[in-house]
């Protein structure tokens, strides 16, 4: 009874106000045109935004990689830390595989004070090689490729020298002494510093001056006519070919040293050309980064400078191009371009391909070592001078 008394009194009018009876028109669904148009806008916006975002990420990644290629190009081109033990190699570890050729380590300083290492060996050539005063002194300045160090290369280089020694014993009355100097670039093996093209050029010039000083100290007689001539052969492998041509084109040759020839082993024309080889697709941006290169190693350009520089002296150096028939890095067309360049400049040039050889194993194969030793033998003991006493 109390419960019902507490309820409010509702009249018919109150009920009619509180109750809503749906009409025929109110039972049909009502479409919110504003919400639908907003949802349609979001769908179209998402379809447009997705490719824009992905395209932006793609361009950003390309830009980042291009920036890294330009910034760290020295670390990409020069790899003195590969393999990981390259800086800890020792000459003694390879002495038993050098066929009796005795190698020693020498030190020299570049123009900027960087301490550099040299591997040096002397080989007596000719049938009368016991003579104290050789008729000809040949210096071979060797520039390595972009990885590893000098000691692992010594067995193959020693084999080429042994082939040269055996060929010199065949009917030549003259005697000669061959001194091979292998330069360890800055940052490589036990040399200090960090490699750059400018730095490597200073290293090559320091090694050349070291050879000049060695020749003066060894054969520095007062009578100029009695001194043996000092013939120089520059031998560069891969990037070392660019270092060799840089040296001839840029550095003055010492007065007591005569440049005889260049051996370009698995060479390329320039770093710019290698960019186009590694990234042949024109839609890739990397091949277009050449204006930002700090390393050029432009042998194609250097050959023109060599022609102008030595053409007036009347003694053009001969160029020997040694290719790897199965080179997986440098295509044959780059060697062909260098060969054609020499012909156009009227530089004496010969070309040889090592069958079955890859980029880094031309000296590992007997055909490659024999090709180099035959070329050196012709330079030391030319056919027209056979039998001269």
Secondary structure, DSSP 4 states (H G I P E B T S, - for coil): -HHHHHSPP--HHHHHHH-----TTTTSPPP-HHHHHHHHHHHHHHHHHHHHHHHHHHHHHHHHHHHHHHHTHHHHH-BTT-STTGGG--GGGGGGGSTT--EEEEEEE-TT--EEEEEEEEEEEETTTT-SS-SEEEEEEEE--SBS-SGGGHHHHHHHHHHHHHHHTSS---EEEEEEEEEE-TTSTT--S---HHHHHHHHHHHHHHHHHHHHHHS--S-GGGSPEEEEEEEEETHHHHHHHHHHHHSPPPTT-EEEEEEEES--S-HHHHHHHHT--TTSSGGGGGGG-S----HHHHHHHHHHHHHTTT-PPEEEEEEETT-SSS-HHHHHHHHHHHHHHT--EEEEEETT--TT-TTTSHHHHHHHHHHHHHHHS-GGGTT--
